[in-house]
Structure formats: C-alpha cells, structure tokens
C-alpha cells in the first residue's frame, strides 16, 4: 500500500474520469465499524495528528494505534493508497465545502465516498454525510454504526475494555487482537536471573495499553507471557513496563521494534513473598499461555 501526504497527491486531471473510491475517517483502532466504512475503498483518507490534538488537545484520549500499526492494519484490508492529511490549525479552519471541492473533487477525483453516519468535517464540524450526498460529482455511501452485543462499537468503548484488561472483548470489537509495539530496551535482567528473560517495552504515554496484569500474547511469531505493570515484587524504581517472555525463543532483541498481540488476560499483578514463589507462578503462567496460544493461530488484524 502506498502512503502519501495529501500535499503530494497531484491534482486530478480535469476532464479525466473519476475513479477513486475514498473512505474518510480518523479510524483510531481500525475496528469493525471502521472496516465497514473502508470495505470496497481503494483509497483511505485520514488525519495525522488526530484532529483533537489540534482542536481540543485537553480532550485527546490515549489512541489505540501508533501511526505505523494503523498503516499496517489499513494495508491489510486491501487498500491501494493511504492519503494522510497533515492536520494543523490551518486545515482545521477549512470550510466543509472547500474540503469537498478542493480535496475530494479537485485533488482526489473521487467517484465514490464512504463515511460513517457520525462523520463530521470542516470548520466547526459543519460538514456531514448529508452535505456529501448533495454533491453530484461522486456517490456517497453512509455506513451505519456497527453494534456488538447491543452496544455501538467505538474507539471509546474499546479503550475502556483494553484499560480494564478485557482484551478478549476488545479484540471482538477490533476484529483482531489489540496491538502494542515499541523498541526493546534494557532492563535490570531480573527475569533472566529467574530463568525467564524478557523483552521490555516502555509504552508510549500517548497510546492506550492493557490494564496491569499478566497476559497470553504473541510476539515475534512466538507465544509470549506478558506482564503489564510496575512489577510489584521487586523495588526497582522503574515505571510502567510491558515485559514479554517469548516462549521457546532465545535471541537478543535489544534495539529492535517488537509488536505484541494480546490474546487473553491470565491474572492481575500480585506481590510474592519470595523469588521461589514467583518462579513457580511464572511456570504456571507459561503453561497457561502455551495452552491458550495452541488453541488459536498467530493473530493479525
């Protein structure tokens, strides 16, 4: 999939047939509701940074995806091109009609436009699906909100599930496992001393992460026992860490980017009275991870 900043997209040649099928949205999480909007599109038009970061930064939530994960998830849906609007104060001041004429018509040459029913755009969010449908230059498809278990699927709902550690229902809403990635950093090697060397990621504070606890996951193609938290057993002075013990894996990952796909929460964090008790529990955790991961396949959204 090609990724293009909007200013680098050439103007559509006047008089040429319009062919692009464009899905528009922020698509935080690329969840099953977003996928319904993107289905059938060859071009996805999105924003970076998230519009709230410019319009109301105090209201910006922790995002579900890094730009790279978001890119990969959209690519996995068969989209040909991801067009990214550099969202700034100037763009935020663009009137909705100008957005339609200058971007959808003149720049992209859209033949079809797909949006969710709650999509708003333009200065002060004056643009909506009805405004798009009034334009004869392209056909507009308005996709209803998707419900799961009687509740609307939304990025807000998924954030709450993930924060509560409910990565199973989070995955049902996402259409695949919740993903976190980051550079593997050095630790105090306590896990190695205990016989369970971990690859450690410091979570990006701007992004969501699962609530504290121990999880079954996949990482680097291997089942992994993953601890999210501050490691209450040892006084290390470290902050929040995501620590992944990759099962049947023995290689140095320092400095590499590790992507972790969370499958199921095993238990909460707890403090153990001795290293021996901790090791015994870790062995039980690893066997549980083996069982859970053996029942499925290496996930990907």
N, C-alpha and C positions, 0 to 999 in steps of 0.2 A: 504493500500500500504506500502510495506517495503521500508525504506530509508537506503542505505548502502554506506558508503565511499568506494571509489574504492579499497584502500589497504585492506579492509576487505572482498572483494569478493574473494572466493577461486578460484584457477586456475581450468579451465575446464579440467576434466579428459581426458587424451589422449586416443583416440580411441572411446570415447563415442560420440553418435550422438549430433550434434549441434542443439539446439532448440530455442535459444533466437532470438526474433525479436526486434532489437535495433534501437531506434530513437535517433539521436545525434544532439545536438544544445545547444545554450545558453538559448533560449526560454524566453527572457525577455518580460513579459506580457502574455505569453501563448496565443497569439492572433490567429485569424482564419488561418493564414498562418502556424503557428507552429502546430496547431491542425491537419492540413492536413498532416504534416510530422509525427506526433505521431500516427495518426489513424492506427490501426491494430498492433501497437507495444505492447509487454508485458513488455519491459524494456526501460526506458529513461535514456540516459547518458548525464549528463550536468556538468557544471563547477561552482565552488564557491571558491573564489570570481569570479566576471565577469572577463574574460581574460584581458580586457583593464585596469583593476585596477592594473595589474602587468606589462603588456607590455607598455602601454601608459597611465599612470594614469591621465595625464593632459587632455586626450581626453575622459575620462569616463563620460558618461551622467548620469543624475539622472535616476535611474532604476524605472521601472513600478511596480515591485513587491518586497516585502520582501521575504526572503527565505521561510518563513512559508506560505505565500499566494501562492507563486509559487508551493510549495509542494502540497498544498490543491487543486489547480487548476489541476495539473497533475494527482493527485489521482482521481479527478472527471471524468477523461477521461477513466477510467477503466484499468490503467496501474498497473501491479503487483509489479514492483520494480523501484525505482528511485536510480540510481547509481550516486554518486556525486564525481567528480574529484576535489581534493584539488589543485586548480590551483596556482602554485608558479613559481619562476624563473627556477627551475629545470625542471618542466613539460613544461614550455614554450620553453625550449631548446631541447625537444624531437623531433627527426626527424619524418616526416609523416609516413614513412614505419615502424618505430618502434612502433608508435601508433597503426597501423593496426595489426602488428604481436603480440605485447605484450599485447595489451588491447582487441581488438576486437576478435582476434583468440584465443590466449592462455588463457586470463583471462575470457572473457565473453562467448566464444564459440558461436559466433553469426552465425545464419543461414541466417538471413536477416538483412540488414542495410538500414535505411531510413534517408535521409538528404534533406535539401533544396538545390535548384540549386546553391545558392550563398555560400554554406558552405565551409569554408576553415579550415585547421587544420595543426598541426605540426609546426616545427621551421620555422619562417618567412612565415607562411601560405602557404607552398609549396604544401600541400595536398589538393586535391579537389575531386569532385564526380567522375571524370574520373579515378583517381588513385584507388578509391574504387572499381569501376566497373571492373578494371583489375584484381581484386583478385577473384580466383575461389572458395575460401573457403566459401564464402557467396554470396547471391544475393543482389544487391544494387538497391534500389529504389530512384530515384531522383525526388523530388516533385517540380513542377514549382511554382514560386512566385504567390501568390494569389492577384487578383485585386478587388477593390471595387470602384464603380463609376469612373472607368477608371484610377485609381491610385493604385500603389502597396501598399498593406498593409505591414507596417513595424513598428517596435518599435519606430523609429524616428517620423513617421507620427502620431502615437498615442500620443507620448509625446507632440507634438505641439498642437494637439486637446485638450488634457487634460489641458495644460497650458493656453489655450485660453478659458477654461470653457465649451468647446463643448463636454460634457460628453455623449451626445446622440450619436453623430457620433463616438466618442471614443469607446462606447460600441458596435457599429456595427462592428468595426474593431476587437475588443477584443473577440466578441462572448458572451459578458455578461458585466455587469457594471464594471466600474473602482472601485477598492477596495483600501481602506486605513485602516490600523489598528495601534493601539498604546495603551499604558497604559493610563487609565483615571487619570488625575492629578487634583489637587485642583486649583480653580480659585479664583477670588475676590467675587464670589457669586452674581455679579450684576444681572445675569439672574434670579436667584432665587428671588431676591428682586422685580424684574419686573414681576414675575409670570411665567417665562419661564426658569426653571433650566436646565442647560446644562451639558453634559458630555464632558470634554475638553481633546483634544489630542494635544500634541506638535509634529508636523510632523518631521520625520527623514529627516535631511538635505540631505541625500544621495538618497532619494527617491522622485519621482515625486508626485505632488499634484495638484488638480484643481486650476485654477486661482481664484483670490479673488472674492467673491460673495456669494450669498445665493442659496442653492440647495435643491431640494427634494431628499431624500435618504431613505435607510433602514438601521437600526442599531439595533442589539439585537432583531431582529424579529419584530420591530415596524417601522412604518413610522417616518421619522425624518426631521425636518427643520435644515439644517446645514449651518453654516456660516464659510467661509474660509477667513481668513484675520487677520487684526490687530485691528479690532473693532474701527472704527474711531470716534464713538460717545463719548467715554469716554477716558480720558487721564490716562491710567493705567500703562504705561511704559512696557507693555508686548510685546513680539514679536509675530510672526505668530502663530495662533491657529486654530485648527479645533474644532468648538463648535457645538455639536449635541443636539438639543432639541427633545427628544424621546416622541412622541405623545402618550397619554394615558398610560404613564409609570411612576411609582413613586417608585424608589428604589435607593439605594446607589451603584454606580458603581466604586467608587474610588479604584484604585489599580488593577482593572480588565482590561483585554485586550478587547477593543471594535473594531469591524470591521464595517466599514461604506461602503455601496454600493451606489455610486452616480447615480441618475436616470436622473435628469434634472436640468439645471440652471434656477433659477427664476429671478434673477436680480443681478446687481452689488452692491458693497458696497456703502453706502452713509451715510452722516452725518445728523443727525436730530437735530433740534433746541431745542427739549425738550424730556424728557422721555415719555411724553404722546404721542407724535407723533411716537416715536419709538415703543411703545407698540401697537399702532393702526396698524402700518405696520407689526409688528410681528404676530398679529392676522390674518391679511390678508395672510401673508406667510403660516401660519399653515393651513388655509383653502385650500390654493392652493396645499400644499403638500398632504393633505388628498385626494383631487380630483385626483391628478396625481397618487398617490400610489394605490388608489382604482381601477384605470383603469388597473393595472397590477397585478403581483404576486410578492411575495418575491423573489428577483433575486439571482442567484448564477451561477458562471461560472464553 
